[in-house]
Amino acid sequence: MKVRKIVYLIHSMLYSDLAATDPKTLRNTNAGIYLERELLCERRWRAAIRQLEPDAIYAQLDGGREILAYAKQQLGDDRVLEPRAEWYDGIDPEQYRQDLTDSFSSQLADKGHQLDCETTELELWGESFTGCVYSYGTALGRQLGLKTPAFDNFDMTVPDQRLLCKAELVTHFLLPDGATRGYLFDGPLGYPIGLFLDGFRTIDAGATGKIRLDLDPNKVMLESPLGITLYAQLSIDRPNRKIPVHPTRDFDGITATATGLEIPRGSEHSILGVLMSPADLLAAMQTATVC
């Protein structure tokens, strides 16, 4: 079969396993928000598996065996792949990802399928949105030689960032470079959140250039997936006082300029538009340049 689309589920059902084996840790780390999101995604995964087109295949990297069994029941064994590779101390991460891609390619051939690198699409699900899904998923597409950047589907993933667990995706789009995808979210705290992901991400994300945004750098904050404030040069107005907001730690890859803000391409920094409207943040993101 000529494969039009690959769906790749990565590291699913982690928090369900934790709830079953170590509920104390789940409680002590306040991880219930991730379990809630995971169970929502599980329902979405199952519904989407049932609706996959006949020329789509499903691949799963580790994770919930019950999801894998469900996929085989719905799609048949010939449309389900299980990439595997040996991890050991000291292995180069890129080599491990290449070993997974080799396993994927071998199984694909054994089941009688072919890819068209010009047209085959890759959609990513699983845990987490800007973590393993992003790194393992984009590596598969890049190493297979796909020309279309991998689509990290937010609605089918569990984010690391707590804010995003309760955020609603407003829109996503590709920048003119054809590889960098922007995401705009309606954040749960009343301000918009923006994010860029590189569909062909390499391990050394810092070597892939910059994204330049034309916006007032005094109206946004940048935050890591773990909620660490990486950039902030603003103050929040309150009656009779201003509350200064500064970064938790310095981050050399972020630069405020006379015309806006530069951030590393391929990083996972969230842009918190704390003093911007959703429309203004979206406009700045859609006109961003990659260099």
N, C-alpha and C positions, 0 to 999 in steps of 0.2 A: 504494500500500500504506500502511496505517496502521502506523507504526513503533512497536513496543513498546519497543525497546531500541536504543541507539547504543553501539557499542564504538569508542573513539577511541584509536589508537596514536600516541604522540607521540615523535618524535626517537629512533627505534629504531636499533640496530646501530652506535652511535657508537664503541664500543671495538673492535669487529671491524674497522671502517674504520681506526682508529688502528693496530691491530696489523698491518694490511696495508700501510699507507702510511708509518708512522713507528714501527716497533717499538722504536727506541731510547728515544723519549719514553715509550712505554708502560712500559718497564723502569725508566727513571730516575724516573718519578713513582710507581712501585710501584702501578700501576693494574691489575695482573693480577687482583685480587680483583673488580674491576668487570667485566672481560671474562668471568670465570667466571660471575658472576651473570647477565650479559647472555645468554650461551649457554644457561643454564638457562631464562631467560625466553623465548628464541626457541623452544625446544621447547614451552613452555607456550602461547605465542601461536599457533603452528601447530595444536596440538591443539585449542585453544579455537575457532579460526576454523572448523575442520572441524565443530564441534559447535554452531555458532550456529543458533538457531531461525529458521524461515522469515520471521518478522516482525521480525528484527534486521538492522541494517545496520552496515557497517564503514567507519570513516573513518581516514585516516592523514595525519599532518602530517610531511612530509619523512621522513628516515630511510631504512631499508633498502628498496631497490627490489625486492629479491627477495621480501620479505615482502608487499609490495603486489601483486606478480605472483601470488604464491601465493593471496592473498585473492581476486583476480579469478578465478583458476582454480577455486577451491572454491565461490565464492558467485555468480559471474557479475558482469559489469561494472555491472549496474543496481543492485547492492547495495553497491557500493564507491564512496566519495567521497574526493576529494583536495583539502581546503581549501588555497587558495593566496592569498598577499597579498605586496605589495612592501614590503620593509623598506629604509629609508634613514635616514641619520644625521639625528637630530632629530625623527623621528616620535614622537608620543606613544604609549607602550606600549599604552594602552587602545584607541587608534584602530587600531593594528595588529591587536589581537585582534578588534576589531569588523570589520575588513576580512576577517579569516579567517572569522568567523561569517557575514558576508554571502556569501562564496564558498561556504561549506557550504550555506547556505539556498538559493542559486541552483542548485547542483548537485542538491540534494534535490528541488526542484521540477521540474527538467529530467528527472529519472529517475522522476517520477510518484509520489513519496512525500509523506506528510503526518505531522506530529507532533501528538500530543495533549499539550499542555503540562501537563495535570493528571496524566497517567499515564506518559508516556514516560520511560524511565530512561537514564542516561548512566553508562557504566563506562569508567574511564581506565586505560590501560596505557602502558608506555614508560619513558623516561629523562628526568629522574629523579623518584623518588617524591615528594619534597617540593620539587622544583624546577620544571622545565618542565611535567611532567605535571600537577602541582598548579595552576600558574598558568594555563597555556593551557587545560587541561581544564575547570576551574571557570569560566573566562571564557566558554567556549562555552555551558555550561549556563545561566549567569546571563543572557547576552545573548540566548539563545533564549527565555528566559522559562519554563524548566522549573521545575515546582513541587517535584520531588524533587531533593534535593542530589546532585551528582555523587559517584560512589563511586570513590575513588582506590584501586584494587585492589593492595595491597602485593605479593601473590604474583605479579603480572604486571608488576612494575616493578623498575628498578635504583635502589637508594637512593644518595644522595650520602654518607651517613654510613657509615663503614666498619663500625661495630658492627652496623648493621642488615643489612649484606650477609650476615652469618652468623647473624642472628637468626631465630627462628621466630615467626610470628604466632599468638598464642593466641586472641584474639577481637577483634571490633570492634563498635561500638554507636553509636547516635545519642543525644545528650543530649536532654532534653525541649524544647529550643529548636527542634528539628527540622532543624537545619542543621549542627551541630558533631558530628563523628564522632571517637570515641575509639578508639585502637588500643593493645592491650597485647601486648608481645613477650616471649618468653623469650630473654634476652640471652645472648651467647656467653661472657660473663665471670662468669656465675653469679648475676646479679641481673636483676630485671624492668626493662623499659623501656616507658614510656608516651608517647603522642603524641596531640595533638588537631589536626584539620584542619577548616577551615571549607568546607563544600560549595558555598558561594556567595561565595568569597573575592573581595575587591576588591584593587586594586593597593596601596592604602594600608592594609595589614593592621593597622597600629597604631591606626587610627581606628575599628575595629570592636568595641571594648570589651575586657572582661577575662573570664577564666575563673578562678573561685575554687575552690580545692581545700582540703578539710578534712583536712590531714595535718600531721605534724611537719616543719617546713621544715629541721630539722637532720638529717633522714634521707635527703634527696634531693639530687641535683645536676641542673642544667639545662645542656644542651649544644646548640650550634648544629649544623646539618647538616654543617658542615665539621669538627666535633669540637672546637670552641672552648668551653671551660667558661664559661658565662655567670652561673651562680649556684652557690655552694657555701658552706655555713657548718657544716661538720661535721669530725669527726676520725675516723680509722680506728684502732681499738684493735689494738695489737700487744703482745707480752710486754714489760712494763716501760716502755712508751712509748705515746704517742698521736701519730699523724701528722696534722697539720692539712691540710685541703684548702680552698683558696680559689679564687675565679674567676680565669680568665686576664685578663679585663677586666670592668669594670663594665657593666651593662646596665640602663638606667633603667626599662624596661618590666616588670621582675620585682620583686615586692614581697613580703617576708615579713611576715605579720601575726600578731596574737595567736592567731588561730584557724587559720592555715594559710598558703597561698601563693597569690598572684595572678600570672597570666601573661597576655600579650596573646593575645586571640582572633585566630585567623588566622595566627599565627606558626608556625614550624616547629621549635620547641624540643622536644627530647626530654627526658623526665623520667626520670632514672636512679635507680631505687630501690635505691641501693647498701646501705642499711640497712633495707630494707622487704621483706616477703614479697610474692610475686605477688598473693596474695589481698587483702592490705591496700592495695596500690597500686591494684588494680582497684576495690575498694570506694570508695576516695577519688575515683577518676576517674568512676565511674558516678553518684556523688552530687554531682559538681561542678555549680556554677551559672554561668550566663553572664549577664553584666551589662554 
